[in-house]
Amino acid sequence: MSKRDYYEVLGIEKSADESAIKSAYRKLAMQFHPDKNPDDHTAEEKFKEAAEAYEVLSDQDKRRRYDQYGHAGVDNSFGSGGFDWNNFTHANEFEDLFGGFSSIFEQFFGGSFGGSRRGSRGEQQPRGEDLRIEMSLTLKEIDTGVSKTIKINIKDSCPKCNGSGSEDGKVQSCQQCNGQGQVRQVRQSLFGQVQSIVTCPSCHGEGKIIQKKCVSCKGEGRIPKSKDIKIDIPAGISEGQYIRMRGIGNKGQRGGINGDILVLIHEKDDDVFERDGSHLICEYPISFSTAALGGEIIVTTQSDEKLKLKIPAGTQTGKILKLRGKGLPEVNNSSYRGDIIIKVDVVTPTSLTAEEIKHFEALREFDEKRGLKPGKGFWSKLKNIFQ
């Protein structure tokens, strides 16, 4: 079954700003949360569908790719099985989205969100930072796809303390929050006492305290490390797109989960072609004699293939010729290729030998007999373009 449009899922316009997207998602999440709709498979699917839509539309780059390419532009953001909760990268926004994540979900649903990553606040694993890599590709690499191995610097688990951050391996439960990572605060307002749940100031939300920190990692549970990673770039990728490599970024502190690596793609300038989506465009200069009599030119493609292209007799400057299916593939659609589009440019020689002048003088007699006259055809066409 085909996916619904993400804007339709959240019930918002395509021009919706960040605030409207958050508000729409919050409303749907509250309505369809599985704990509020037990044994209702339809509600569970709607809940997941809304989360997937929010994951894409709340991310500036994903939203741009979705607006340009539809679902095909963001499918590689999720695993082969499609969206699951491991793809949801906005968990840190729940405080903002729901006005106090734990309290509101416990109040309405009597449980915790998702069920797989969190129990109490103290059980939450800190997530490592995402890393960003910028990679420049040639047109030939984009045409075929390419694998590259590069060395990066990351933060990895400390071998001395096995990632615990503790010199002796001992970790104590935080006494202030009793290991929950959160404390309840009560303040007086015009409307009476107001209770709120905030991050524990003693353990900073971890629920545990290390008394004797590891000297190697200073209690972080991770140290700097160089690492080789292999990056597989799909054919047809374009400037500004990125590849998310999940779970190989920085290690989270004290046994936390790994962040991701984002590989941002740039295109190197090509000496011959300009890119327009899957099409490649170039200007090809030809002589007066070839334009008048016709002939053949050799076009070297982005993959170094040499192709003959016929030039019809009487070709004018600006004539468009195409090599169909010889352009670039579409990302996620290797069965399709764009065209190579060639704009012919008839070149007027600027430096002539005596022999060439003699031949052109002979041609002038024939040109004068053609009775060439000015006209308005060009301007009429130009005005039609702007009407």
Backbone torsions as a table, in degrees:
resi	resn	phi	psi	omega
1	MET	NA	134.3	-178.2
2	SER	-71.9	149.4	-179.6
3	LYS	-75.9	148.6	175.1
4	ARG	-77.2	157.1	175.3
5	ASP	-61.6	133.4	-176.1
6	TYR	-62.8	-35.2	178.2
7	TYR	-66.7	-36.6	177.5
8	GLU	-66.9	-39.7	179.8
9	VAL	-57.7	-45.9	-178.4
10	LEU	-85.2	-8.5	178.7
11	GLY	68.8	40.8	-177.7
12	ILE	-128.0	164.3	175.8
13	GLU	-81.1	160.5	179.1
14	LYS	-67.4	-18.3	178.7
15	SER	-90.1	5.0	-175.2
16	ALA	-58.9	139.9	178.5
17	ASP	-89.9	-179.9	-175.6
18	GLU	-59.0	-40.1	-179.0
19	SER	-64.1	-42.1	179.5
20	ALA	-66.9	-36.7	178.7
21	ILE	-65.2	-45.1	179.0
22	LYS	-62.5	-44.4	-178.0
23	SER	-62.9	-42.6	-179.4
24	ALA	-65.7	-42.2	179.3
25	TYR	-65.9	-43.1	-179.8
26	ARG	-57.9	-43.3	-179.0
27	LYS	-61.9	-44.9	-179.0
28	LEU	-70.1	-39.0	179.9
29	ALA	-62.8	-40.2	177.5
30	MET	-66.6	-36.2	-176.0
31	GLN	-73.9	-40.4	-169.7
32	PHE	-109.8	8.8	-179.4
33	HIS	-54.8	132.6	-177.0
34	PRO	-56.7	-32.4	179.4
35	ASP	-68.5	-24.1	177.6
36	LYS	-88.7	-16.9	-179.7
37	ASN	-128.6	67.1	-175.3
38	PRO	-61.1	139.4	177.1
39	ASP	61.4	20.4	177.6
40	ASP	-107.2	96.3	-176.2
41	HIS	-63.8	-35.7	-179.9
42	THR	-62.9	-44.4	178.9
43	ALA	-64.0	-38.4	179.4
44	GLU	-64.1	-40.3	178.9
45	GLU	-68.0	-38.4	178.0
46	LYS	-66.4	-36.2	177.9
47	PHE	-63.0	-46.0	179.5
48	LYS	-67.3	-39.3	179.4
49	GLU	-62.2	-41.8	179.3
50	ALA	-65.9	-39.2	179.1
51	ALA	-65.0	-39.7	178.1
52	GLU	-64.3	-43.3	178.9
53	ALA	-62.6	-41.8	179.1
54	TYR	-66.7	-38.8	178.2
55	GLU	-56.3	-39.0	-177.7
56	VAL	-82.2	-50.3	-171.7
57	LEU	-74.9	-20.0	178.6
58	SER	-87.8	-6.4	177.2
59	ASP	-103.0	120.1	-172.7
60	GLN	-57.7	-43.9	-177.6
61	ASP	-72.0	-43.5	178.7
62	LYS	-62.5	-39.4	-179.5
63	ARG	-65.0	-39.5	178.4
64	ARG	-62.5	-44.5	-179.5
65	ARG	-68.2	-35.9	178.0
66	TYR	-66.9	-42.7	179.0
67	ASP	-62.0	-32.0	-176.5
68	GLN	-85.9	-41.5	-172.6
69	TYR	-117.5	-2.2	-176.2
70	GLY	73.3	-155.4	-176.6
71	HIS	-61.1	-31.0	-179.7
72	ALA	-61.2	-28.4	-177.8
73	GLY	-75.2	-16.9	-177.3
74	VAL	-123.2	1.1	-178.8
75	ASP	-59.6	-34.3	-179.1
76	ASN	-74.1	-2.4	174.3
77	SER	-77.8	-18.3	-178.7
78	PHE	-112.6	167.5	178.4
79	GLY	-72.0	179.8	-177.8
80	SER	-63.7	-24.6	179.5
81	GLY	-89.3	6.8	-178.2
82	GLY	89.1	-169.5	-175.6
83	PHE	-64.6	134.3	164.9
84	ASP	-139.2	178.2	-171.9
85	TRP	-68.5	-17.5	174.0
86	ASN	-70.1	-17.3	177.6
87	ASN	-84.7	-9.9	-172.4
88	PHE	-82.9	108.5	-172.3
89	THR	-99.2	8.4	-173.3
90	HIS	-111.3	23.2	-178.9
91	ALA	-60.4	-30.6	-179.6
92	ASN	-70.8	-5.2	179.7
93	GLU	-96.8	-0.1	-174.3
94	PHE	-62.8	-34.4	177.8
95	GLU	-57.2	-44.3	-179.2
96	ASP	-72.3	-40.6	-176.2
97	LEU	-67.4	-42.8	-170.8
98	PHE	-116.3	12.1	173.9
99	GLY	64.2	40.8	-175.6
100	GLY	110.8	88.0	-168.4
101	PHE	-55.7	-57.5	-172.8
102	SER	-62.3	-46.8	-174.0
103	SER	-63.7	-43.3	-175.2
104	ILE	-71.3	-36.8	179.5
105	PHE	-74.7	-34.6	175.3
106	GLU	-66.9	-36.3	-179.1
107	GLN	-66.8	-46.2	-174.8
108	PHE	-87.5	-33.8	-169.7
109	PHE	-118.1	-10.1	176.6
110	GLY	67.0	21.0	-177.9
111	GLY	-160.9	-169.2	-176.6
112	SER	-109.0	159.3	-174.1
113	PHE	-75.4	136.0	170.7
114	GLY	79.1	-47.5	175.5
115	GLY	85.6	-10.8	-173.9
116	SER	-108.9	-29.8	-175.3
117	ARG	-103.3	-23.0	-172.8
118	ARG	-134.8	145.6	162.4
119	GLY	-116.2	-103.9	170.0
120	SER	-76.3	170.7	-179.1
121	ARG	-61.1	-34.2	-178.2
122	GLY	-67.7	-18.7	-179.0
123	GLU	-88.9	-5.8	-177.8
124	GLN	-67.8	131.6	177.7
125	GLN	-87.2	128.0	176.8
126	PRO	-65.6	138.5	-177.7
127	ARG	-98.8	136.8	178.1
128	GLY	-70.7	164.1	-177.9
129	GLU	-72.5	146.3	170.6
130	ASP	-74.8	147.2	176.6
131	LEU	-112.4	145.5	-179.6
132	ARG	-117.1	130.2	177.7
133	ILE	-122.7	136.0	175.6
134	GLU	-106.8	131.2	-176.1
135	MET	-129.4	128.7	178.7
136	SER	-101.6	133.0	-175.6
137	LEU	-122.2	146.3	172.6
138	THR	-80.6	165.3	178.5
139	LEU	-63.0	-35.1	178.5
140	LYS	-65.0	-40.1	178.2
141	GLU	-67.1	-38.1	177.7
142	ILE	-67.1	-34.4	-178.3
143	ASP	-64.8	-40.1	-174.3
144	THR	-104.7	-16.0	-167.3
145	GLY	80.5	156.9	-175.2
146	VAL	-157.0	150.8	172.4
147	SER	-111.7	133.0	-179.8
148	LYS	-131.8	139.2	175.8
149	THR	-108.4	124.1	-178.8
150	ILE	-129.7	158.1	178.1
151	LYS	-99.2	130.7	179.4
152	ILE	-128.3	160.3	175.0
153	ASN	-104.3	123.0	-179.7
154	ILE	-129.3	174.1	170.3
155	LYS	-104.7	119.5	-176.1
156	ASP	-119.3	170.1	-175.3
157	SER	-59.9	135.4	-179.4
158	CYS	-72.3	120.7	-178.6
159	PRO	-71.2	-25.0	-176.8
160	LYS	-68.7	-40.0	-178.5
161	CYS	-111.8	9.8	-178.5
162	ASN	57.1	31.0	175.6
163	GLY	82.8	1.8	-177.2
164	SER	-80.1	-25.9	-176.2
165	GLY	84.6	-3.9	-176.3
166	SER	-106.4	131.4	-179.9
167	GLU	-62.8	-41.0	-177.7
168	ASP	-104.1	6.4	178.7
169	GLY	79.9	2.6	-177.2
170	LYS	-96.9	131.9	177.8
171	VAL	-130.6	129.8	-178.9
172	GLN	-102.0	145.6	174.5
173	SER	-69.8	138.6	-179.3
174	CYS	-65.7	127.1	-177.4
175	GLN	-75.6	-29.4	-177.4
176	GLN	-68.3	-40.7	-177.6
177	CYS	-108.6	2.2	-178.0
178	ASN	57.0	37.1	175.7
179	GLY	81.2	4.4	-177.1
180	GLN	-85.7	-21.4	-179.2
181	GLY	82.8	-5.5	-179.5
182	GLN	-135.8	151.1	174.6
183	VAL	-130.4	154.7	179.5
184	ARG	-94.6	129.3	177.0
185	GLN	-112.2	142.1	178.4
186	VAL	-121.1	128.2	177.6
187	ARG	-133.2	154.8	-177.8
188	GLN	-93.0	133.5	177.0
189	SER	-130.7	-178.1	178.5
190	LEU	-63.1	-22.6	-177.1
191	PHE	-100.3	10.2	-179.6
192	GLY	108.3	-159.0	-179.0
193	GLN	-76.2	134.6	178.0
194	VAL	-120.2	124.9	179.1
195	GLN	-101.4	142.2	177.2
196	SER	-144.3	154.1	178.4
197	ILE	-103.1	125.5	-178.7
198	VAL	-129.0	163.2	177.5
199	THR	-65.7	136.5	-178.8
200	CYS	-62.9	126.6	-178.4
201	PRO	-73.0	-19.9	-178.1
202	SER	-79.0	-45.5	-176.3
203	CYS	-107.5	1.3	179.4
204	HIS	56.7	36.6	174.0
205	GLY	89.0	-0.8	-176.8
206	GLU	-86.1	-21.9	179.5
207	GLY	81.9	-0.9	-178.8
208	LYS	-144.8	156.9	-177.7
209	ILE	-132.0	134.2	177.6
210	ILE	-97.0	122.8	-179.6
211	GLN	-81.7	-39.2	-177.1
212	LYS	-121.5	101.4	-174.6
213	LYS	-76.0	145.6	177.3
214	CYS	-63.5	132.6	-176.6
215	VAL	-73.4	-23.7	-178.3
216	SER	-75.0	-43.1	-174.6
217	CYS	-110.2	3.5	179.6
218	LYS	58.9	31.0	176.6
219	GLY	87.5	-3.3	-179.7
220	GLU	-75.1	-27.8	-176.1
221	GLY	81.9	11.3	-179.8
222	ARG	-151.3	152.3	-178.9
223	ILE	-136.0	158.7	177.2
224	PRO	-65.8	145.8	-178.6
225	LYS	-156.1	142.9	173.5
226	SER	-90.6	143.6	-174.7
227	LYS	-149.8	138.5	173.9
228	ASP	-89.1	131.0	176.0
229	ILE	-126.7	146.2	177.6
230	LYS	-101.1	128.2	-178.4
231	ILE	-115.0	120.5	177.6
232	ASP	-96.8	114.1	-178.2
233	ILE	-98.8	121.3	-179.8
234	PRO	-73.8	150.3	176.8
235	ALA	-63.3	143.6	175.7
236	GLY	88.9	-1.4	-179.3
237	ILE	-64.6	154.9	-173.9
238	SER	-132.6	168.7	179.6
239	GLU	-50.7	129.9	175.7
240	GLY	91.3	-16.1	175.9
241	GLN	-76.8	161.0	177.7
242	TYR	-139.8	159.3	177.3
243	ILE	-112.9	128.8	177.9
244	ARG	-98.5	119.7	176.8
245	MET	-104.0	104.6	-169.3
246	ARG	-79.5	138.7	170.0
247	GLY	75.8	16.5	177.6
248	ILE	-126.6	16.9	174.6
249	GLY	-85.1	-154.8	-179.0
250	ASN	-62.4	140.0	174.6
251	LYS	-69.7	140.0	175.1
252	GLY	-68.5	155.8	-178.4
253	GLN	-64.5	141.8	173.8
254	ARG	49.3	58.2	174.9
255	GLY	82.4	13.5	-180.0
256	GLY	-73.0	174.7	-178.0
257	ILE	-81.9	158.3	-179.0
258	ASN	-76.7	146.8	169.7
259	GLY	-79.3	-168.7	-177.9
260	ASP	-110.4	169.7	170.0
261	ILE	-115.3	128.1	177.7
262	LEU	-106.3	121.4	179.9
263	VAL	-104.2	107.9	-178.9
264	LEU	-89.1	129.9	-173.2
265	ILE	-96.4	133.6	170.1
266	HIS	-121.2	151.8	177.1
267	GLU	-106.6	129.7	174.5
268	LYS	-74.4	145.2	176.0
269	ASP	-62.4	137.5	178.5
270	ASP	-101.8	145.4	-176.9
271	ASP	-71.6	-22.3	-173.8
272	VAL	-114.4	-48.0	-168.6
273	PHE	-105.6	147.7	163.9
274	GLU	-108.3	146.2	-175.8
275	ARG	-100.9	137.4	172.6
276	ASP	-133.0	88.9	-174.5
277	GLY	66.0	-119.0	177.9
278	SER	-93.7	-4.1	-179.9
279	HIS	-92.6	150.2	175.1
280	LEU	-118.7	134.3	-173.8
281	ILE	-121.7	137.1	173.7
282	CYS	-147.4	158.4	173.3
283	GLU	-102.1	134.5	-177.9
284	TYR	-121.5	117.5	179.9
285	PRO	-79.0	136.4	173.7
286	ILE	-130.8	160.6	-177.7
287	SER	-84.0	165.8	174.5
288	PHE	-56.0	-43.3	-176.1
289	SER	-65.7	-41.0	177.6
290	THR	-65.3	-41.0	179.3
291	ALA	-62.6	-40.4	-176.6
292	ALA	-77.9	-43.3	-172.9
293	LEU	-96.6	-15.6	-173.9
294	GLY	85.7	169.8	-179.5
295	GLY	167.7	-157.1	179.4
296	GLU	-131.9	147.8	171.5
297	ILE	-124.5	158.9	177.1
298	ILE	-109.2	121.2	178.8
299	VAL	-106.3	122.0	175.8
300	THR	-93.1	117.2	-175.1
301	THR	-76.8	175.6	178.9
302	GLN	-64.5	-18.8	178.3
303	SER	-101.2	16.9	177.9
304	ASP	69.8	15.4	175.0
305	GLU	-79.9	135.2	-179.6
306	LYS	-102.3	120.2	-174.8
307	LEU	-121.9	138.6	176.0
308	LYS	-86.1	138.4	178.4
309	LEU	-131.5	127.5	-177.0
310	LYS	-79.6	133.4	174.5
311	ILE	-102.8	115.7	-179.3
312	PRO	-67.1	149.4	174.5
313	ALA	-61.1	141.7	179.6
314	GLY	80.8	19.4	179.9
315	THR	-66.9	136.1	-179.9
316	GLN	-105.6	157.8	173.0
317	THR	-57.0	136.6	178.8
318	GLY	94.7	-8.0	179.1
319	LYS	-63.1	139.1	-177.9
320	ILE	-104.4	127.6	174.5
321	LEU	-120.3	151.0	-175.7
322	LYS	-130.1	141.5	165.8
323	LEU	-107.3	96.9	-171.1
324	ARG	-71.3	137.5	176.9
325	GLY	72.8	13.9	-179.4
326	LYS	-108.5	8.0	178.9
327	GLY	-85.0	-143.9	-177.2
328	LEU	-96.9	152.5	173.2
329	PRO	-75.2	162.0	172.1
330	GLU	-88.6	140.7	176.7
331	VAL	-63.3	136.8	-176.6
332	ASN	67.8	12.8	178.1
333	ASN	-150.7	72.7	-173.3
334	SER	-71.4	-11.9	-179.3
335	SER	-78.3	-11.8	-178.2
336	TYR	-112.1	139.7	171.7
337	ARG	-132.6	144.0	175.5
338	GLY	-75.6	-168.8	-177.3
339	ASP	-110.0	159.5	164.4
340	ILE	-95.2	120.6	-176.7
341	ILE	-107.1	122.8	-174.9
342	ILE	-114.7	122.2	175.7
343	LYS	-98.7	119.2	-176.7
344	VAL	-79.1	135.8	178.5
345	ASP	-125.6	108.2	178.4
346	VAL	-77.9	118.8	-171.5
347	VAL	-92.3	127.8	174.5
348	THR	-88.8	120.0	-179.2
349	PRO	-66.8	142.1	-177.5
350	THR	-109.3	-13.2	179.8
351	SER	-135.4	112.2	-173.6
352	LEU	-112.7	143.8	171.4
353	THR	-79.7	169.4	179.2
354	ALA	-61.2	-39.8	-179.7
355	GLU	-66.1	-40.5	179.3
356	GLU	-65.2	-39.1	178.2
357	ILE	-60.9	-40.9	-179.9
358	LYS	-59.9	-43.7	-179.5
359	HIS	-69.4	-38.8	178.7
360	PHE	-68.3	-33.8	176.0
361	GLU	-62.7	-38.8	177.7
362	ALA	-65.8	-37.7	179.3
363	LEU	-69.2	-29.5	-176.8
364	ARG	-59.1	-35.3	179.7
365	GLU	-60.8	-41.3	179.1
366	PHE	-70.5	-39.2	-179.4
367	ASP	-62.6	-37.4	-178.8
368	GLU	-66.1	-28.8	179.7
369	LYS	-74.6	-15.0	-178.1
370	ARG	-75.1	-18.3	177.0
371	GLY	62.7	45.9	-179.5
372	LEU	-64.5	133.8	-177.4
373	LYS	-133.4	152.6	177.1
374	PRO	-71.0	159.0	178.2
375	GLY	-157.1	177.7	-177.1
376	LYS	-106.0	10.9	-176.5
377	GLY	-56.6	-43.9	-178.0
378	PHE	-62.3	-46.3	-177.0
379	TRP	-68.9	-33.1	175.7
380	SER	-62.4	-42.9	177.7
381	LYS	-64.3	-40.2	-179.3
382	LEU	-63.4	-42.0	179.2
383	LYS	-65.8	-36.6	179.1
384	ASN	-62.9	-32.2	-180.0
385	ILE	-63.2	-38.7	-174.7
386	PHE	-93.7	1.0	178.9
387	GLN	-84.0	NA	NA
